[in-house]
């Protein structure tokens, strides 16, 4: 629906002033700069935090400053951010390589058996291990499809992600006449939190959009929709001008 046109010559439409255009340009610049600036700042901060945590564990002879002083002279002062991240990655790869071997697996079993005898440490270790395995472990299982479900009541629709078909006790004891699907309904704007719900298969409407497009829709609070004409094109951003058409 287009806005009505003003054809009255006695009252022509007011033109945008200089400061209004300047304000619009400033807001557009903020929209462009803010995501890039925040991303760079976050990466820079994380790298600095890793450096401050890892570099103190590196032996003094292998500290980056000492190595540069040996090569370029004792007066050389170098502070390169990110070396701690490199040391951390190399150490992690080394530990993973050892853990995959027979000796490494034996050491891990022995250490876990030792931890199981410590009441408080056992609880902390098991919790951290489960979180690490859930977040970082490589697994072929992931969400199957994006879907629509009626939640939290009939007539209100929410985007969810189908994880798998319900099995075991949940499937047997649920009073339904059909199979149950495990659906994760994320929250906005943080899709890592949400609710695990079980719906009958006939109550779940599968969507054609990809998991990534559905996640963008959730994170943007409904402002970014997938481009239906060309899925490879950038998503469609819903704004006031588009909503008025």
C-alpha positions, 0 to 999 in steps of 0.5 A: 500500500503506497503513501498518498501523494500530495497534489495541492500546489499551495501546500507542497511536501516539505523537503528533508532538511540538511540536518535530517539528511545528516542524521540519516547518514549518521544512523546508516554509518552506525549500522554499517560500522557497529557490527564490524567494530564490535566483531573486531573488538571482540576478537581482539579482546579474546586474543588478548585474554588467551595471550594473558592466560597462556603465555605465563605457562610458556618457559622463559627461554621460549617466550616470544620477547626472548626469541626476538631479542636473541635474533634482533638484539637485546634492545628489541621490544616486541609485543605481538598479540596472538602468539598465545593463541598459536601456542594454545592451538599447538598444545591442544593439537598435541594433546588431542594427538596423544589422547587418540593413541593407546597410551593416551587413552590409558592415561585418560582412563587412569586419570578419570578413575582417580577423579572418580574417587574425589567427591567434589572434583568428580562432580565438577569434572563430569559436568565440565566434560559433558559441556565440552563434549556437547559443545566441541565434540565433532558429531554427524548428528545435528538438527534435521529441519526447520519447522513451525509449531503451535507454541505456547498455545494454539494459534500462536506459531513459533519456529523450531528445529527438529532434532530427532524422533523421540525414543525410549521411555518418552515415546512409550509413555506419552499418550499420543496416537502417533510418533513424537518428534523432538523439537528445539524451540529457541529464544530470541535473540539468543538461539542457544537457549530455548525449550525442548518440546515433544510434538506429534508428527502431524502437529509439526510443519516442516519448512523449506528454509535452511537451518541457517536461514531459520536461525537468522530469522530467530536472531533478528527477531523477524527482521531478516527473512530468507530470499525465496526467489533466489536462495543464494541471494542475501536475505530480505530485511523487513523494514518500515518502508517494505512493511507499508507496501 
